[in-house]
């Protein structure tokens, strides 16, 4: 099994795309949903830890 761990900022776009797809499933609307997953987040992790109070 393979997978990937997106950077925190990319995780928001994935969540939004999933939410939009679920709305389309409920309404029956056909829609093309495009989103971007970029970066790995390693450079940002110290900032997230500081803001979230993680030690």
C-alpha distance matrix in Angstrom:
0.0 3.8 6.9 10.5 13.5 16.5 20.0 22.1 24.3 21.6 20.2 23.6 23.3 19.9 21.6 24.7 22.9 21.3 24.8 26.5 24.3 25.0 28.7 28.6 27.2 30.0 32.7 31.6 32.0 30.3 29.2 27.2 25.3 24.6 23.3 22.6 19.9 21.5 21.8 19.8 22.4 23.2 26.8 27.2 25.8 29.3 30.9 28.6 29.2 32.9 33.1 31.1 33.0 30.0 31.2
3.8 0.0 3.8 7.1 10.5 13.3 16.7 19.2 21.2 18.4 17.5 21.0 20.5 17.4 19.5 22.5 20.8 19.7 23.3 24.8 22.9 24.1 27.6 27.6 26.6 29.5 32.0 31.0 30.9 29.1 27.6 25.3 23.2 22.0 20.4 19.3 16.4 17.8 18.1 16.3 19.1 19.9 23.4 24.0 23.0 26.5 28.0 25.9 26.8 30.4 30.6 28.9 31.0 28.1 29.3
6.9 3.8 0.0 3.8 7.0 9.7 13.2 15.5 17.5 14.7 13.7 17.3 16.9 13.9 16.1 19.1 17.7 16.8 20.3 21.9 20.5 21.7 25.1 25.3 24.6 27.5 29.9 29.1 28.9 27.2 25.4 23.1 20.6 19.3 17.4 16.2 13.2 14.7 15.1 13.4 15.9 17.2 20.6 20.8 19.9 23.6 24.8 22.6 23.7 27.2 27.2 25.6 27.9 25.3 26.8
10.5 7.1 3.8 0.0 3.8 6.2 9.6 12.2 14.2 11.7 11.1 14.8 14.7 12.3 14.7 17.6 16.7 16.4 19.7 21.3 20.5 22.0 25.0 25.5 25.3 28.0 30.2 29.8 29.2 27.6 25.3 22.9 20.0 18.2 15.7 13.9 10.5 11.6 11.5 9.6 12.2 13.6 16.9 17.1 16.5 20.2 21.3 19.3 20.6 24.0 24.1 22.8 25.1 22.6 24.2
13.5 10.5 7.0 3.8 0.0 3.8 6.7 8.9 11.5 9.6 8.7 12.6 13.3 11.3 13.3 16.4 16.3 16.1 18.9 20.9 20.6 21.9 24.7 25.7 25.8 28.1 30.3 30.4 29.6 28.4 26.0 23.7 20.5 18.7 15.7 13.8 10.2 10.9 10.3 7.8 9.4 11.0 14.3 14.0 13.0 16.8 17.8 15.6 16.9 20.4 20.3 19.0 21.4 19.0 20.7
16.5 13.3 9.7 6.2 3.8 0.0 3.8 6.3 8.0 5.9 5.9 9.6 10.1 8.9 11.3 13.9 14.0 14.6 17.2 18.8 19.1 20.7 23.1 24.1 24.7 27.0 28.8 29.0 27.9 26.6 23.9 21.5 18.1 16.0 12.6 10.5 6.9 7.7 7.5 6.1 7.4 10.2 12.8 12.1 12.1 15.9 16.2 14.1 16.3 19.3 18.9 18.1 20.9 19.1 21.2
20.0 16.7 13.2 9.6 6.7 3.8 0.0 3.8 5.5 5.3 6.3 9.2 10.4 10.5 12.5 14.6 15.5 16.5 18.6 20.2 21.1 22.7 24.7 25.9 26.9 28.9 30.6 31.1 29.7 28.6 25.7 23.3 19.7 17.4 13.7 11.2 8.0 7.4 6.1 4.7 4.2 7.6 9.6 8.5 8.9 12.7 12.6 10.9 13.4 16.2 15.8 15.5 18.3 16.8 19.0
22.1 19.2 15.5 12.2 8.9 6.3 3.8 0.0 3.8 5.4 5.1 7.0 9.5 10.1 10.9 13.0 14.8 15.6 17.0 19.0 20.4 21.5 23.2 25.0 26.1 27.6 29.4 30.3 29.0 28.4 25.5 23.6 19.8 18.0 14.3 12.5 10.0 10.1 9.4 8.3 6.4 9.6 10.9 8.5 8.5 11.9 11.1 8.7 11.5 14.0 13.0 12.5 15.7 14.7 17.4
24.3 21.2 17.5 14.2 11.5 8.0 5.5 3.8 0.0 3.8 5.4 5.7 7.5 9.4 10.5 11.6 13.4 15.2 16.2 17.6 19.4 20.9 22.2 23.8 25.4 26.9 28.2 29.1 27.4 26.8 23.6 21.6 17.8 15.7 12.0 10.2 8.7 8.7 8.8 9.3 7.7 11.4 11.7 9.3 10.7 13.7 12.1 10.3 13.8 15.6 14.0 14.3 17.8 17.4 20.2
21.6 18.4 14.7 11.7 9.6 5.9 5.3 5.4 3.8 0.0 3.8 5.3 5.3 6.5 8.8 10.0 10.9 12.7 14.5 15.6 16.8 18.8 20.3 21.5 22.9 24.9 26.2 26.7 25.0 24.0 20.9 18.6 14.9 12.7 9.0 7.1 5.2 6.4 7.8 8.7 8.7 12.5 13.6 11.9 13.1 16.5 15.4 13.6 16.7 19.0 17.6 17.5 20.9 20.1 22.8
20.2 17.5 13.7 11.1 8.7 5.9 6.3 5.1 5.4 3.8 0.0 3.8 5.5 5.1 6.2 8.6 9.9 10.6 12.3 14.2 15.4 16.6 18.5 20.1 21.1 22.8 24.6 25.3 24.1 23.5 20.7 19.0 15.2 13.8 10.4 9.7 7.8 9.8 10.8 10.6 10.3 13.8 15.4 13.3 13.5 17.0 16.1 13.4 16.1 18.7 17.1 16.2 19.7 18.8 21.7
23.6 21.0 17.3 14.8 12.6 9.6 9.2 7.0 5.7 5.3 3.8 0.0 3.8 5.4 5.1 6.2 8.6 10.0 10.5 12.2 14.2 15.4 16.6 18.4 20.0 21.3 22.7 23.9 22.4 22.2 19.3 18.0 14.2 13.2 10.0 10.1 9.6 11.6 13.1 13.5 12.7 16.3 17.3 14.7 15.3 18.4 16.7 14.1 17.2 19.1 16.9 16.3 20.0 19.8 23.1
23.3 20.5 16.9 14.7 13.3 10.1 10.4 9.5 7.5 5.3 5.5 3.8 0.0 3.8 5.4 5.0 6.1 8.6 9.8 10.4 12.2 14.2 15.3 16.5 18.3 20.0 21.1 21.8 20.0 19.3 16.2 14.5 10.7 9.4 6.2 6.9 7.5 10.2 12.7 13.9 14.0 17.8 18.7 16.6 17.8 21.0 19.4 17.2 20.4 22.4 20.3 19.9 23.6 23.3 26.4
19.9 17.4 13.9 12.3 11.3 8.9 10.5 10.1 9.4 6.5 5.1 5.4 3.8 0.0 3.8 5.5 5.1 6.2 8.7 9.9 10.6 12.4 14.4 15.4 16.5 18.6 20.1 20.6 19.3 18.5 15.8 14.1 10.5 9.7 7.1 8.0 7.7 11.0 13.4 14.0 14.6 18.2 19.8 18.0 18.5 22.0 20.9 18.4 21.2 23.6 21.8 20.9 24.4 23.6 26.6
21.6 19.5 16.1 14.7 13.3 11.3 12.5 10.9 10.5 8.8 6.2 5.1 5.4 3.8 0.0 3.8 5.5 5.2 6.2 8.6 9.9 10.6 12.4 14.3 15.3 16.7 18.6 19.6 18.7 18.7 16.3 15.5 11.9 12.2 10.0 11.4 11.2 14.3 16.3 16.5 16.5 20.0 21.5 19.2 19.3 22.5 21.2 18.3 20.9 23.2 20.9 19.7 23.3 22.8 26.0
24.7 22.5 19.1 17.6 16.4 13.9 14.6 13.0 11.6 10.0 8.6 6.2 5.0 5.5 3.8 0.0 3.8 5.4 5.1 6.1 8.6 9.9 10.6 12.4 14.2 15.4 16.6 17.8 16.4 16.5 13.9 13.3 9.8 10.3 8.7 11.0 12.0 15.1 17.6 18.5 18.4 22.1 23.2 20.8 21.5 24.5 22.7 20.1 23.0 24.9 22.4 21.6 25.3 25.2 28.6
22.9 20.8 17.7 16.7 16.3 14.0 15.5 14.8 13.4 10.9 9.9 8.6 6.1 5.1 5.5 3.8 0.0 3.8 5.5 5.1 6.1 8.6 9.9 10.6 12.3 14.4 15.4 15.8 14.3 13.7 11.0 10.1 6.5 7.5 6.8 9.8 11.2 14.7 17.7 18.8 19.5 23.1 24.5 22.5 23.3 26.6 25.2 22.6 25.6 27.7 25.4 24.6 28.3 27.9 31.1
21.3 19.7 16.8 16.4 16.1 14.6 16.5 15.6 15.2 12.7 10.6 10.0 8.6 6.2 5.2 5.4 3.8 0.0 3.8 5.4 5.0 6.2 8.7 9.9 10.4 12.4 14.4 14.9 14.3 14.1 12.4 12.1 9.1 10.7 10.2 12.8 13.3 17.0 19.6 20.1 20.7 24.1 25.9 23.9 24.1 27.5 26.3 23.4 25.9 28.3 26.1 24.7 28.2 27.6 30.8
24.8 23.3 20.3 19.7 18.9 17.2 18.6 17.0 16.2 14.5 12.3 10.5 9.8 8.7 6.2 5.1 5.5 3.8 0.0 3.8 5.4 5.1 6.3 8.8 9.9 10.7 12.5 14.0 13.4 14.2 12.7 13.3 10.5 12.6 12.2 15.1 16.0 19.4 21.9 22.5 22.6 26.1 27.6 25.1 25.3 28.5 26.8 23.8 26.4 28.5 25.9 24.5 28.1 27.9 31.4
26.5 24.8 21.9 21.3 20.9 18.8 20.2 19.0 17.6 15.6 14.2 12.2 10.4 9.9 8.6 6.1 5.1 5.4 3.8 0.0 3.8 5.4 5.1 6.3 8.7 10.0 10.7 11.8 10.4 11.0 9.1 10.0 7.7 10.4 11.0 14.4 16.2 19.6 22.6 23.7 24.1 27.8 29.0 26.8 27.4 30.6 28.8 26.1 29.0 30.9 28.2 27.2 31.0 30.9 34.3
24.3 22.9 20.5 20.5 20.6 19.1 21.1 20.4 19.4 16.8 15.4 14.2 12.2 10.6 9.9 8.6 6.1 5.0 5.4 3.8 0.0 3.8 5.4 5.1 6.2 8.7 10.0 10.0 9.3 9.3 8.2 9.1 7.5 10.6 11.8 15.2 16.6 20.3 23.4 24.3 25.2 28.7 30.3 28.4 28.9 32.2 30.8 28.1 30.7 33.0 30.6 29.3 33.0 32.5 35.8
25.0 24.1 21.7 22.0 21.9 20.7 22.7 21.5 20.9 18.8 16.6 15.4 14.2 12.4 10.6 9.9 8.6 6.2 5.1 5.4 3.8 0.0 3.8 5.4 4.9 6.3 8.7 9.7 10.1 11.3 11.2 12.7 11.2 14.3 15.0 18.2 19.3 23.0 25.7 26.3 26.8 30.2 32.0 29.8 29.9 33.1 31.7 28.6 31.0 33.3 30.8 29.2 32.7 32.3 35.7
28.7 27.6 25.1 25.0 24.7 23.1 24.7 23.2 22.2 20.3 18.5 16.6 15.3 14.4 12.4 10.6 9.9 8.7 6.3 5.1 5.4 3.8 0.0 3.8 5.4 5.2 6.2 8.3 8.2 10.4 10.3 12.6 11.6 14.9 16.0 19.4 21.1 24.6 27.5 28.4 28.7 32.3 33.6 31.2 31.6 34.7 32.9 30.0 32.6 34.5 31.7 30.4 34.0 34.0 37.5
28.6 27.6 25.3 25.5 25.7 24.1 25.9 25.0 23.8 21.5 20.1 18.4 16.5 15.4 14.3 12.4 10.6 9.9 8.8 6.3 5.1 5.4 3.8 0.0 3.8 5.4 5.1 5.4 4.8 6.6 7.2 10.0 10.0 13.7 15.7 19.3 21.3 24.9 28.1 29.2 30.0 33.6 35.0 32.9 33.5 36.7 35.1 32.3 35.0 37.1 34.4 33.2 36.9 36.7 40.1
27.2 26.6 24.6 25.3 25.8 24.7 26.9 26.1 25.4 22.9 21.1 20.0 18.3 16.5 15.3 14.2 12.3 10.4 9.9 8.7 6.2 4.9 5.4 3.8 0.0 3.8 5.6 5.2 6.9 8.5 9.9 12.4 12.4 16.0 17.8 21.2 22.7 26.4 29.4 30.2 31.1 34.5 36.3 34.3 34.5 37.8 36.5 33.5 35.9 38.2 35.7 34.1 37.6 37.2 40.5
30.0 29.5 27.5 28.0 28.1 27.0 28.9 27.6 26.9 24.9 22.8 21.3 20.0 18.6 16.7 15.4 14.4 12.4 10.7 10.0 8.7 6.3 5.2 5.4 3.8 0.0 3.8 5.7 8.0 10.8 12.4 15.3 15.2 18.8 20.3 23.8 25.3 28.9 31.8 32.5 33.0 36.5 38.1 35.8 35.9 39.1 37.5 34.4 36.8 38.9 36.1 34.5 37.9 37.8 41.2
32.7 32.0 29.9 30.2 30.3 28.8 30.6 29.4 28.2 26.2 24.6 22.7 21.1 20.1 18.6 16.6 15.4 14.4 12.5 10.7 10.0 8.7 6.2 5.1 5.6 3.8 0.0 3.8 5.4 9.0 10.9 14.4 14.9 18.7 20.7 24.4 26.3 29.9 33.0 34.1 34.7 38.2 39.6 37.3 37.8 40.9 39.1 36.2 38.8 40.7 37.8 36.5 40.1 40.1 43.7
31.6 31.0 29.1 29.8 30.4 29.0 31.1 30.3 29.1 26.7 25.3 23.9 21.8 20.6 19.6 17.8 15.8 14.9 14.0 11.8 10.0 9.7 8.3 5.4 5.2 5.7 3.8 0.0 3.8 6.5 9.4 12.8 14.2 17.9 20.4 24.1 26.1 29.8 33.0 34.2 35.2 38.7 40.3 38.3 38.8 42.1 40.5 37.7 40.3 42.4 39.7 38.4 42.0 41.8 45.2
32.0 30.9 28.9 29.2 29.6 27.9 29.7 29.0 27.4 25.0 24.1 22.4 20.0 19.3 18.7 16.4 14.3 14.3 13.4 10.4 9.3 10.1 8.2 4.8 6.9 8.0 5.4 3.8 0.0 3.8 6.2 9.9 11.6 15.3 18.1 21.8 24.2 27.7 31.2 32.7 33.6 37.3 38.6 36.6 37.5 40.8 39.0 36.4 39.3 41.2 38.5 37.6 41.3 41.2 44.6
30.3 29.1 27.2 27.6 28.4 26.6 28.6 28.4 26.8 24.0 23.5 22.2 19.3 18.5 18.7 16.5 13.7 14.1 14.2 11.0 9.3 11.3 10.4 6.6 8.5 10.8 9.0 6.5 3.8 0.0 3.8 7.1 9.6 13.1 16.3 19.9 22.5 25.9 29.5 31.2 32.5 36.1 37.4 35.8 36.9 40.2 38.7 36.3 39.2 41.3 38.8 38.0 41.7 41.4 44.7
29.2 27.6 25.4 25.3 26.0 23.9 25.7 25.5 23.6 20.9 20.7 19.3 16.2 15.8 16.3 13.9 11.0 12.4 12.7 9.1 8.2 11.2 10.3 7.2 9.9 12.4 10.9 9.4 6.2 3.8 0.0 3.8 6.2 9.6 12.8 16.5 19.3 22.6 26.2 28.1 29.4 33.0 34.1 32.6 33.9 37.2 35.5 33.3 36.4 38.4 35.9 35.4 39.1 38.9 42.1
27.2 25.3 23.1 22.9 23.7 21.5 23.3 23.6 21.6 18.6 19.0 18.0 14.5 14.1 15.5 13.3 10.1 12.1 13.3 10.0 9.1 12.7 12.6 10.0 12.4 15.3 14.4 12.8 9.9 7.1 3.8 0.0 3.8 6.5 10.0 13.5 16.4 19.5 23.2 25.3 26.9 30.4 31.5 30.3 31.7 35.1 33.6 31.6 34.8 36.8 34.6 34.3 38.0 37.6 40.6
25.3 23.2 20.6 20.0 20.5 18.1 19.7 19.8 17.8 14.9 15.2 14.2 10.7 10.5 11.9 9.8 6.5 9.1 10.5 7.7 7.5 11.2 11.6 10.0 12.4 15.2 14.9 14.2 11.6 9.6 6.2 3.8 0.0 3.8 6.7 10.4 13.1 16.4 20.0 22.0 23.3 26.9 28.0 26.7 28.0 31.4 29.9 27.9 31.0 33.1 30.9 30.5 34.2 33.8 36.9
24.6 22.0 19.3 18.2 18.7 16.0 17.4 18.0 15.7 12.7 13.8 13.2 9.4 9.7 12.2 10.3 7.5 10.7 12.6 10.4 10.6 14.3 14.9 13.7 16.0 18.8 18.7 17.9 15.3 13.1 9.6 6.5 3.8 0.0 3.8 7.0 10.2 13.2 16.9 19.2 20.7 24.2 25.2 24.1 25.8 29.1 27.7 26.0 29.3 31.3 29.3 29.3 32.9 32.4 35.3
23.3 20.4 17.4 15.7 15.7 12.6 13.7 14.3 12.0 9.0 10.4 10.0 6.2 7.1 10.0 8.7 6.8 10.2 12.2 11.0 11.8 15.0 16.0 15.7 17.8 20.3 20.7 20.4 18.1 16.3 12.8 10.0 6.7 3.8 0.0 3.8 6.8 9.9 13.4 15.7 17.0 20.6 21.5 20.3 22.0 25.4 24.0 22.3 25.6 27.6 25.8 25.7 29.3 28.8 31.7
22.6 19.3 16.2 13.9 13.8 10.5 11.2 12.5 10.2 7.1 9.7 10.1 6.9 8.0 11.4 11.0 9.8 12.8 15.1 14.4 15.2 18.2 19.4 19.3 21.2 23.8 24.4 24.1 21.8 19.9 16.5 13.5 10.4 7.0 3.8 0.0 3.8 6.2 9.9 12.4 14.0 17.5 18.3 17.5 19.4 22.8 21.6 20.3 23.6 25.6 24.2 24.4 27.9 27.2 29.7
19.9 16.4 13.2 10.5 10.2 6.9 8.0 10.0 8.7 5.2 7.8 9.6 7.5 7.7 11.2 12.0 11.2 13.3 16.0 16.2 16.6 19.3 21.1 21.3 22.7 25.3 26.3 26.1 24.2 22.5 19.3 16.4 13.1 10.2 6.8 3.8 0.0 3.8 7.0 9.0 10.9 14.2 15.6 15.1 16.6 20.1 19.5 18.1 21.1 23.4 22.4 22.4 25.6 24.5 26.9
21.5 17.8 14.7 11.6 10.9 7.7 7.4 10.1 8.7 6.4 9.8 11.6 10.2 11.0 14.3 15.1 14.7 17.0 19.4 19.6 20.3 23.0 24.6 24.9 26.4 28.9 29.9 29.8 27.7 25.9 22.6 19.5 16.4 13.2 9.9 6.2 3.8 0.0 3.8 6.8 8.9 11.9 12.7 12.9 14.9 18.2 17.7 17.0 20.0 22.1 21.6 22.0 25.0 23.9 25.9
21.8 18.1 15.1 11.5 10.3 7.5 6.1 9.4 8.8 7.8 10.8 13.1 12.7 13.4 16.3 17.6 17.7 19.6 21.9 22.6 23.4 25.7 27.5 28.1 29.4 31.8 33.0 33.0 31.2 29.5 26.2 23.2 20.0 16.9 13.4 9.9 7.0 3.8 0.0 3.8 5.9 8.4 9.3 10.0 12.0 15.2 15.2 15.0 17.6 19.8 19.7 20.4 23.0 21.6 23.3
19.8 16.3 13.4 9.6 7.8 6.1 4.7 8.3 9.3 8.7 10.6 13.5 13.9 14.0 16.5 18.5 18.8 20.1 22.5 23.7 24.3 26.3 28.4 29.2 30.2 32.5 34.1 34.2 32.7 31.2 28.1 25.3 22.0 19.2 15.7 12.4 9.0 6.8 3.8 0.0 3.8 5.7 7.9 8.8 9.7 13.2 13.9 13.3 15.4 18.0 18.4 18.6 20.9 19.1 20.4
22.4 19.1 15.9 12.2 9.4 7.4 4.2 6.4 7.7 8.7 10.3 12.7 14.0 14.6 16.5 18.4 19.5 20.7 22.6 24.1 25.2 26.8 28.7 30.0 31.1 33.0 34.7 35.2 33.6 32.5 29.4 26.9 23.3 20.7 17.0 14.0 10.9 8.9 5.9 3.8 0.0 3.8 5.4 5.2 6.2 9.7 10.2 9.7 11.9 14.3 14.7 15.1 17.4 15.8 17.4
23.2 19.9 17.2 13.6 11.0 10.2 7.6 9.6 11.4 12.5 13.8 16.3 17.8 18.2 20.0 22.1 23.1 24.1 26.1 27.8 28.7 30.2 32.3 33.6 34.5 36.5 38.2 38.7 37.3 36.1 33.0 30.4 26.9 24.2 20.6 17.5 14.2 11.9 8.4 5.7 3.8 0.0 3.8 5.5 5.5 8.2 10.1 10.3 11.5 13.9 15.3 15.8 17.2 15.3 16.0
26.8 23.4 20.6 16.9 14.3 12.8 9.6 10.9 11.7 13.6 15.4 17.3 18.7 19.8 21.5 23.2 24.5 25.9 27.6 29.0 30.3 32.0 33.6 35.0 36.3 38.1 39.6 40.3 38.6 37.4 34.1 31.5 28.0 25.2 21.5 18.3 15.6 12.7 9.3 7.9 5.4 3.8 0.0 3.8 5.9 7.3 8.4 9.9 11.5 12.9 14.3 15.7 17.1 15.8 16.5
27.2 24.0 20.8 17.1 14.0 12.1 8.5 8.5 9.3 11.9 13.3 14.7 16.6 18.0 19.2 20.8 22.5 23.9 25.1 26.8 28.4 29.8 31.2 32.9 34.3 35.8 37.3 38.3 36.6 35.8 32.6 30.3 26.7 24.1 20.3 17.5 15.1 12.9 10.0 8.8 5.2 5.5 3.8 0.0 3.8 5.6 5.4 6.4 8.8 10.2 10.9 12.3 14.2 13.4 14.8
25.8 23.0 19.9 16.5 13.0 12.1 8.9 8.5 10.7 13.1 13.5 15.3 17.8 18.5 19.3 21.5 23.3 24.1 25.3 27.4 28.9 29.9 31.6 33.5 34.5 35.9 37.8 38.8 37.5 36.9 33.9 31.7 28.0 25.8 22.0 19.4 16.6 14.9 12.0 9.7 6.2 5.5 5.9 3.8 0.0 3.8 5.4 5.1 6.1 8.5 9.9 10.4 11.8 10.2 11.5
29.3 26.5 23.6 20.2 16.8 15.9 12.7 11.9 13.7 16.5 17.0 18.4 21.0 22.0 22.5 24.5 26.6 27.5 28.5 30.6 32.2 33.1 34.7 36.7 37.8 39.1 40.9 42.1 40.8 40.2 37.2 35.1 31.4 29.1 25.4 22.8 20.1 18.2 15.2 13.2 9.7 8.2 7.3 5.6 3.8 0.0 3.8 5.5 5.1 6.2 8.7 9.9 10.3 9.2 9.7
30.9 28.0 24.8 21.3 17.8 16.2 12.6 11.1 12.1 15.4 16.1 16.7 19.4 20.9 21.2 22.7 25.2 26.3 26.8 28.8 30.8 31.7 32.9 35.1 36.5 37.5 39.1 40.5 39.0 38.7 35.5 33.6 29.9 27.7 24.0 21.6 19.5 17.7 15.2 13.9 10.2 10.1 8.4 5.4 5.4 3.8 0.0 3.8 5.4 5.1 6.2 8.5 9.8 10.0 11.5
28.6 25.9 22.6 19.3 15.6 14.1 10.9 8.7 10.3 13.6 13.4 14.1 17.2 18.4 18.3 20.1 22.6 23.4 23.8 26.1 28.1 28.6 30.0 32.3 33.5 34.4 36.2 37.7 36.4 36.3 33.3 31.6 27.9 26.0 22.3 20.3 18.1 17.0 15.0 13.3 9.7 10.3 9.9 6.4 5.1 5.5 3.8 0.0 3.8 5.4 5.2 5.9 8.2 8.1 10.6
29.2 26.8 23.7 20.6 16.9 16.3 13.4 11.5 13.8 16.7 16.1 17.2 20.4 21.2 20.9 23.0 25.6 25.9 26.4 29.0 30.7 31.0 32.6 35.0 35.9 36.8 38.8 40.3 39.3 39.2 36.4 34.8 31.0 29.3 25.6 23.6 21.1 20.0 17.6 15.4 11.9 11.5 11.5 8.8 6.1 5.1 5.4 3.8 0.0 3.8 5.6 5.2 5.8 4.7 6.9
32.9 30.4 27.2 24.0 20.4 19.3 16.2 14.0 15.6 19.0 18.7 19.1 22.4 23.6 23.2 24.9 27.7 28.3 28.5 30.9 33.0 33.3 34.5 37.1 38.2 38.9 40.7 42.4 41.2 41.3 38.4 36.8 33.1 31.3 27.6 25.6 23.4 22.1 19.8 18.0 14.3 13.9 12.9 10.2 8.5 6.2 5.1 5.4 3.8 0.0 3.8 5.6 5.2 6.4 7.9
33.1 30.6 27.2 24.1 20.3 18.9 15.8 13.0 14.0 17.6 17.1 16.9 20.3 21.8 20.9 22.4 25.4 26.1 25.9 28.2 30.6 30.8 31.7 34.4 35.7 36.1 37.8 39.7 38.5 38.8 35.9 34.6 30.9 29.3 25.8 24.2 22.4 21.6 19.7 18.4 14.7 15.3 14.3 10.9 9.9 8.7 6.2 5.2 5.6 3.8 0.0 3.8 5.6 7.9 10.6
31.1 28.9 25.6 22.8 19.0 18.1 15.5 12.5 14.3 17.5 16.2 16.3 19.9 20.9 19.7 21.6 24.6 24.7 24.5 27.2 29.3 29.2 30.4 33.2 34.1 34.5 36.5 38.4 37.6 38.0 35.4 34.3 30.5 29.3 25.7 24.4 22.4 22.0 20.4 18.6 15.1 15.8 15.7 12.3 10.4 9.9 8.5 5.9 5.2 5.6 3.8 0.0 3.8 5.6 9.1
33.0 31.0 27.9 25.1 21.4 20.9 18.3 15.7 17.8 20.9 19.7 20.0 23.6 24.4 23.3 25.3 28.3 28.2 28.1 31.0 33.0 32.7 34.0 36.9 37.6 37.9 40.1 42.0 41.3 41.7 39.1 38.0 34.2 32.9 29.3 27.9 25.6 25.0 23.0 20.9 17.4 17.2 17.1 14.2 11.8 10.3 9.8 8.2 5.8 5.2 5.6 3.8 0.0 3.8 6.4
30.0 28.1 25.3 22.6 19.0 19.1 16.8 14.7 17.4 20.1 18.8 19.8 23.3 23.6 22.8 25.2 27.9 27.6 27.9 30.9 32.5 32.3 34.0 36.7 37.2 37.8 40.1 41.8 41.2 41.4 38.9 37.6 33.8 32.4 28.8 27.2 24.5 23.9 21.6 19.1 15.8 15.3 15.8 13.4 10.2 9.2 10.0 8.1 4.7 6.4 7.9 5.6 3.8 0.0 3.8
31.2 29.3 26.8 24.2 20.7 21.2 19.0 17.4 20.2 22.8 21.7 23.1 26.4 26.6 26.0 28.6 31.1 30.8 31.4 34.3 35.8 35.7 37.5 40.1 40.5 41.2 43.7 45.2 44.6 44.7 42.1 40.6 36.9 35.3 31.7 29.7 26.9 25.9 23.3 20.4 17.4 16.0 16.5 14.8 11.5 9.7 11.5 10.6 6.9 7.9 10.6 9.1 6.4 3.8 0.0
